[in-house]
């Protein structure tokens, strides 16, 4: 009686909602930059690679920001997203 069980499924979002989701999460984390941290091409690639699934978007963006810092860049570009997506596919195939 003291526990509440709730199951909710988040449906995939479209490309515009992907961009909104990324900006929302960045602002929630304290990002206050004037320019976007992800290029438009990067957002499009994120959408294509994740098929709009919010959890996948969040995980890929987290990894992309880490890669951006390691590569000493100011923004996340599509090449970073493609590199991470390829690495994830290789990992999934190897351990499937």
Secondary structure, 3 states (H helix, E strand, C coil): CCCCCCCCCCCCCCHHHHHHHHHHHHHHCCCCCCCCCECHHHHHHHHHHHCCCHHHHHHHHHHHHHHHHHCCCCCECHHHHHHHHHHHHHHHHHCC
